[in-house]
Amino acid sequence: MEKRYKRSVIAVTSRQVLCTAMFVAGCLVQPAYAYDSARLASALDSLSPQTFPDWEKQARAGDAMAQNVVGMAYKYGDAVPQNHALSLRWFQKAAQQGDADAQFNLGRIHGKATGSVYGKQRAASRDDITAAFWYRKAAEQNYGPAQFNLGQMYAEGSPSFPRDLAQAYFWTQLAAANGDRQAATQLAKYESELSTADRQSVLQLTAEWRQRHRQ
């Protein structure tokens, strides 16, 4: 299965120092919750024609992670015949219950994702607004893969989704702080392009994040 779960200092202004992706001096607050990616990986590894009926039973009973697992099974044709419409349905059920990985998966289904099964075999047409909506839902739960993809969307922009380098930097530094090495590499590139106004925006985004996720 394709899975994507598996620090760079922001430039100094004359009077202010922006937060770093390492959350130096507690500049950013990390939420107390974290997605159990190890549990999900174990569940996906357990998928087989023999175990799928039990996962589907749990999914039908309303278990969000099981719904996401069933969605993944249908998306990749793992243990069951590939069915993109069913995968979308199960991801939606899980995402609506707040499962961060399912929200991330919906972002990939609706987003660019040209280099993966999500882009090559679509269950829905590309819609950057919808993709960003679901990426943000997961990113607000401190889910690193969604933070990285949301940052990429802001860095690239599109006709329906304006480029915003401050947002790109902000979300990418969160992903880097969650251990994403590719995000850490991207930060240096984004930093070199930040304007003074962008730096002020990053400060504001940081303050807003701290307010939302203050423990």
Buried (B, 14 or more C-beta within 10 A) or exposed (E): EEEBBEEBBBEEEEEEBBBBBBBEEEBBBBEEEEBEBEEBBEBBEBBEEEBBEEBBEBBEEEBBBBBBBBBBBBBBBBBBEBBBEBBBBBBBBBBBBEBBBBBBBBBBBBBBBEEEBBBEEBBEEBBBEBBBBBBBBBBBBBBBBBBBBBBBBBBEBBEEBEEBBBBBBBBBBBBBBBEBEEBBEBBEEBBEEBEEEBBBBBBEBBEEBBEEBEE
